[in-house]
């Protein structure tokens, strides 16, 4: 027995078809406007989950890249400060050679001592170098200068320098479980004291004490004592060279990390685009065809409407 198709049934079918056409067109219009295939999880639950994971990976990559950029900037400040300290020691050695010359007298040695006092202050300034207000040789106690001084040359003896920082260097994560220190232990670099016993380690120098001894020898007009600082100055220069090499090695690691993270960023963005981005040509084509389908559905629905008394009287 066949089912009788009533006008009401035809009307319901026509309206349902019209509704489906409108929904399809609305989805396509949203994709065209956003340029995304997935605008909500219900559009593609699996794809939405993959896209969320990729966005989280991108955020982590961005965080690591920011770490690397900050680390490179901080190491650049460390390198500049070490360069300043190297210049100080190079000039101090030139002055020591002059002061050790037997032709110099007490007056000229006193003049040389005055320049050594200036160099001493420059060395302290180098040790207290900072980046964005953070002392680069103070370790994790970077909110204050790494070194403080007590006394002055005007008092007749070299100032005493105290290390106020921490031996713990600041490290950053660069991904893959790797970390790189972006500061140097100022006590080790400037005072030659890596073990923290208050005295320079074998083969190393306290740079501040060295310049103080040189100043004292010049003030005392003691050419032999001045000459005795020359070997120590050379050792101190090698000490700084080692620190510069250390910074260079760390910088190279950060450069490698920066390149790796940049590649990872590109790869993740490509994968995310493949998962969530709409095919523009296909969307535009669908938009045209669905607009045509909606117009056809509207016409069909209009024809399916039952005639009214007005239709008969017109």
C-alpha positions in Angstrom: 0.0 0.0 0.0 1.5 3.3 -1.1 1.8 6.2 1.3 -0.2 9.2 0.2 1.9 12.3 -0.1 0.1 15.2 1.3 0.7 18.9 0.8 1.9 19.2 4.4 4.5 16.5 3.8 5.7 18.2 0.7 6.0 21.4 2.6 8.0 19.8 5.5 10.4 18.2 3.0 10.8 21.5 1.1 11.6 23.4 4.3 14.0 20.7 5.5 15.9 20.9 2.2 15.9 24.6 2.5 17.3 24.4 6.0 20.1 22.0 5.0 21.1 24.3 2.1 21.2 27.3 4.4 23.4 25.4 6.9 25.8 24.3 4.2 26.1 27.8 2.9 26.6 29.3 6.3 29.5 26.9 7.0 31.1 27.6 3.7 30.7 31.4 4.2 32.4 31.1 7.6 35.3 29.1 6.0 35.6 31.8 3.3 35.7 34.6 5.9 38.1 32.9 8.3 40.2 31.0 5.7 39.9 28.1 8.1 38.5 24.6 7.5 38.0 24.1 11.3 36.3 26.9 13.1 35.0 24.8 16.0 35.8 21.3 17.3 32.5 19.9 15.9 33.7 20.8 12.4 36.4 18.0 12.7 37.0 16.6 16.2 40.2 14.8 15.2 41.6 17.7 13.2 40.7 20.1 16.0 42.7 18.0 18.5 45.7 17.9 16.2 45.5 21.6 15.6 45.3 22.3 19.4 48.5 20.1 19.9 50.3 22.0 17.1 49.3 25.4 18.5 50.6 24.3 21.9 53.9 23.2 20.3 54.1 26.5 18.5 53.7 28.4 21.8 56.4 26.3 23.4 58.7 27.0 20.5 58.0 30.7 20.7 58.9 30.6 24.4 62.2 28.8 23.7 63.0 31.3 20.9 62.4 34.2 23.3 64.7 32.4 25.8 67.4 32.1 23.1 67.1 35.8 22.0 67.3 36.9 25.6 70.3 34.6 26.2 72.1 36.0 23.2 71.6 39.5 24.3 72.8 38.7 27.8 75.9 36.9 26.5 76.6 39.9 24.2 76.7 42.1 27.3 79.0 39.7 29.0 81.3 39.7 26.0 81.4 43.5 25.9 82.3 43.7 29.6 85.0 41.1 29.1 86.3 43.2 26.2 86.4 46.2 28.5 88.3 44.3 31.1 90.8 43.0 28.5 91.5 46.6 27.4 92.1 47.6 31.0 94.6 44.8 31.5 96.3 45.5 28.2 96.8 49.2 29.2 97.8 48.2 32.7 100.6 46.0 31.2 101.8 48.8 29.0 102.0 51.1 32.1 103.7 48.4 34.1 106.4 48.1 31.5 106.9 51.8 31.6 107.0 51.8 35.4 109.5 49.0 35.5 111.9 51.0 33.4 114.8 52.2 35.5 114.9 55.5 33.8 111.6 56.5 35.4 111.6 58.5 38.6 109.2 58.7 41.5 107.2 61.5 39.9 106.6 59.7 36.7 105.7 56.5 38.6 103.2 58.5 40.6 101.6 59.8 37.4 101.4 56.2 36.1 99.9 55.1 39.4 97.2 57.8 39.0 96.2 56.2 35.6 96.2 52.7 37.2 93.7 54.0 39.8 91.4 55.1 36.9 91.9 51.6 35.3 90.9 50.0 38.6 87.6 51.9 38.6 87.0 50.8 34.9 87.7 47.2 35.9 85.1 47.4 38.7 82.7 48.9 36.2 83.3 46.0 33.8 82.7 43.6 36.7 79.4 45.3 37.5 78.2 45.3 33.9 74.4 44.6 33.5 71.9 43.8 30.9 68.4 45.4 31.3 69.3 46.1 34.9 70.4 42.5 35.6 74.1 42.2 36.7 75.7 39.7 34.3 78.5 38.6 36.7 76.4 38.3 39.8 74.8 35.0 38.9 71.3 34.4 40.3 71.7 37.4 42.6 71.6 39.7 39.6 69.3 42.4 41.1 72.4 44.1 42.6 75.9 44.8 41.4 78.3 41.9 41.5 81.1 43.8 43.2 81.3 46.5 45.9 84.4 48.5 47.0 85.5 49.8 50.3 88.1 52.5 50.7 89.8 54.5 48.0 93.3 55.2 46.6 93.1 58.6 48.2 93.3 56.9 51.6 96.8 55.6 50.8 96.0 52.0 49.9 94.1 50.2 47.2 90.3 49.8 47.7 89.1 46.4 48.9 86.7 44.7 46.4 84.0 42.3 47.6 82.0 39.9 45.5 78.3 40.2 46.4 76.8 38.0 43.8 76.1 34.3 43.5 78.3 31.6 42.0 75.2 30.0 40.5 75.0 31.1 36.8 71.7 31.9 35.2 70.7 29.2 32.7 68.0 29.1 30.0 66.2 26.2 28.4 66.8 25.8 24.7 64.7 22.7 24.2 65.4 19.0 24.1 66.3 19.0 27.7 69.3 21.3 27.0 70.2 24.3 29.1 72.8 27.0 28.5 74.3 29.4 31.1 74.1 33.0 29.9 76.1 34.6 32.7 79.5 34.0 34.2 80.5 33.6 37.8 82.2 37.0 38.5 84.1 35.6 41.4 85.8 33.1 39.1 86.4 35.5 36.2 87.6 38.6 38.1 89.0 37.1 41.3 90.2 33.8 40.0 88.4 32.0 42.8 86.2 29.2 41.4 86.1 27.2 44.6 85.0 30.1 46.8 87.8 29.8 49.4 88.6 33.5 49.2 91.9 33.0 47.4 92.8 32.8 43.6 93.0 29.2 42.4 96.4 27.9 41.2 97.4 29.7 38.0 94.8 32.4 38.3 94.7 36.0 39.6 92.5 38.3 41.5 92.4 41.1 38.9 91.5 43.8 41.5 94.2 42.8 43.9 96.7 42.7 41.0 95.9 46.3 39.9 96.1 47.3 43.6 99.5 45.7 43.9 100.7 47.4 40.7 99.4 50.8 42.0 101.2 50.2 45.4 104.5 49.3 43.7 104.3 52.5 41.6 103.5 54.7 44.5 106.3 53.1 46.5 108.7 53.9 43.5 109.7 50.2 43.5 110.6 49.3 39.9 111.4 45.7 40.9 108.0 45.2 42.4 106.4 46.8 39.3 108.3 44.4 37.1 107.0 41.6 39.3 103.5 42.3 38.2 104.2 41.7 34.5 104.0 37.9 34.7 100.8 38.2 36.8 99.3 40.6 34.2 100.0 38.1 31.4 98.4 35.3 33.5 95.4 37.6 34.1 95.0 38.3 30.4 95.0 34.6 29.7 92.3 34.2 32.4 90.1 36.6 30.6 90.8 35.0 27.2 89.5 31.7 28.6 86.3 33.5 29.8 85.9 35.0 26.3 86.3 31.6 24.7 83.7 30.2 27.1 81.2 32.9 26.1 81.9 32.2 22.5 81.2 28.5 22.9 77.9 29.3 24.6 77.0 31.8 22.0 77.6 29.2 19.3 75.2 26.8 21.1 72.6 29.5 21.2 73.0 30.3 17.5 72.6 26.6 16.7 69.5 26.5 18.9 68.1 29.6 17.2 68.4 28.0 13.8 66.9 24.7 15.0 63.9 26.5 16.6 63.3 28.6 13.5 63.1 25.4 11.4 60.8 23.8 14.0 58.6 26.9 13.9 58.3 26.7 10.1 57.5 23.0 10.2 54.8 23.4 12.9 53.2 26.3 11.0 53.1 24.2 7.8 51.6 21.2 9.6 49.0 23.4 11.3 48.1 25.0 8.0 47.6 21.6 6.5 45.3 20.6 9.3 43.1 23.6 9.8 43.4 26.0 6.8 40.7 26.0 4.1 41.4 25.3 0.5 40.5 28.7 -0.8 39.7 27.7 -4.4 37.6 24.8 -3.3 35.7 27.0 -0.7 35.0 29.7 -3.3 33.8 27.1 -5.8 31.6 25.5 -3.1 30.3 29.0 -2.2 29.1 29.6 -5.7 27.5 26.2 -6.1 25.8 26.3 -2.7 24.4 29.8 -3.3 22.9 28.4 -6.6 21.6 25.4 -4.7 20.0 27.7 -2.1 18.3 29.7 -4.7 16.9 26.6 -6.3 15.7 25.3 -2.9 13.9 28.6 -2.4 12.2 28.4 -5.7 11.2 24.8 -5.1 9.9 25.7 -1.7 7.9 28.6 -3.1 6.3 26.2 -5.7 5.5 23.7 -2.9 3.5 26.2 -0.9 -0.2 25.3 -1.0 -2.4 27.7 -3.0 -4.5 30.1 -0.9 -7.8 31.7 -1.6 -6.0 34.8 -2.7 -4.2 32.8 -5.3 -7.5 31.6 -6.7 -9.0 35.1 -6.7 -6.0 36.8 -8.4 
